Amino acid sequence: MSPEFIRLQTEIRIFARVSPEHKTWIIEKFRQTGHIVGMCGDGGNDCGALRAAHAGIALSEAEASAVSPFTSKSKMPTSVIDLVKEGRASLATSFANYKFLITYGFCFVTAKLTMNWYGVLMSNWCFFTMDAIIATTVSYVMTLTKPLDTLSTIRPTSSLLGPITVASETGTVVIFLISFISSFLLMMNQPGYQQWPAEYSDGGTFWFNSDNWESSVVFGSVAFFTLYAALSFSLGYEFRQPLMKDHYVVGLLSAYLIIFWCMFLTCPNDFNQLWHIASADYNVPNGPNIVWNKFQANGGEPSPPMDLDLRTKFCFMWLGFGLMNFLWQLVVLNGFVGDKLREKYPNKFREPYLC
C-alpha cells in the first residue's frame, strides 16, 4: 500500500471512474487499515467489492445479489441505513439474550445449591417450567424485537466483558442474591416455619422433598426474578423499539407473571399443587407425606401451611426487587448516571450503552 494512499485515505470522499478491480482494491485497503467497510452496488462490476467488504448490499437481483450477503428490497442506497439499524438492533438483542441466560443460569445454580443445603427438591413441574418453558420461550421472544426507526449516533458495544455489560450483569446478580437471601430470612422468621427434616428422607422418597416451604420459596424467588430480569433486559434505548412496543415480550411475560401470581396467591387447588406450592398443609398428622410422618413419629410437631399474608409478602417482595433491577438498568446504566460516568471517565466508559 502506498504511503500517499494511507495519508489521503481518510480524506477522500469520492472515487470516480474506477474499474471493478479498483473497487475491490479500495475496499481491501480500507480493511487493511482497520476500517469497517460497507459496500452497495447494483451490477456485475460491483461483485468483487461486495465480496471484499464486511457488509455488502446488492441493490438489484442480478449478479450482485448472488455474491452479496444482503439484497435490498427497495433497490435504494438508503437500504444501507436500514441495514445498520438492523445490525445494531441484532447486536443489542444478542447481548440482551446473553445477559438473560447468564442471569437464568446463575439463579438456577443458586437454587440448586440451596436445595442441596436444605435437602429439598422442587417438583418436576417446577423444573419443567423453568427449563422447558421460561428459558426457551422468553429467550425466543426477546429476539423478535424490531430496530428503532431512527439511527443513533453511537454504536452498541461488542464486548462481552466491557464495563457496561459487566456492570449490568453484576448489578442484576447482586440484586438477585439480596432478594434470595431476604426471602429465606423472611421465611425463617415466621412463627409457623418448620425446617424440612431432610434426615428422614432417602432416595426412595425423593418426590416428597417438594412438600415444604423451602422449595416454594426457591421456585418463587428464581421464577419471578428471572421474568423481571427479562423485562429489564428488553428495554429498547437507542437501538431497539421501546419495551411497550415489544408486544411479544410484554404479552408473554405478563401472562407468565399473572399465572405465577395466581399460583402463589390462590388457595390450594389442583393447579398450584402441580408445583407443590406451600399454600397446602403438608406437615399434618397422618398426612400423605411419609417424611413428615417420620418427623412427627420422632417427636416433631405439625406445622401450618404458608398463609396468604405471607405469600402476598413474598410476591410483593419479589416485585420490589424486580423493580430495583429495572431501575438499575434504566436509570443507573442507561440513564443520566451512566451518561455522567461516561463524561467523567471517558477512558473507562468508552462503550455506548445497550440493553
Protein Blocks (a to p, Z undefined) as FASTA:
>chain_A
ZZklmmmmmmpmbdghiafklmmmmmmmmmmnopacddddfbfklmmmmmmpmbdcdfbf
blmlmmpcbdcfklpaklmmmmmmmmmmmmmmmmmmmmmmmmmmmmmmmmmmmmmmnopa
cdfklmmmmmmmmmmmmmmmmmmpccdfbdcfbdcdfbfkbmklmmmmmmmmmmmmmmmm
mmmmmmmmpfkbccddfklgcfklmmmmmncfklmmmmmmmmmmmmmmmmmmmpnklmbc
cfklmmmlmmmmmmmmmmmmmmmmpccdfklmmnopakbcfbbghiablklmmmmmnopa
cdddddfklmmmmmmmmmmmmmmmmmmmmmmmmmmklmmmmmmmmmlmmpccdZZ
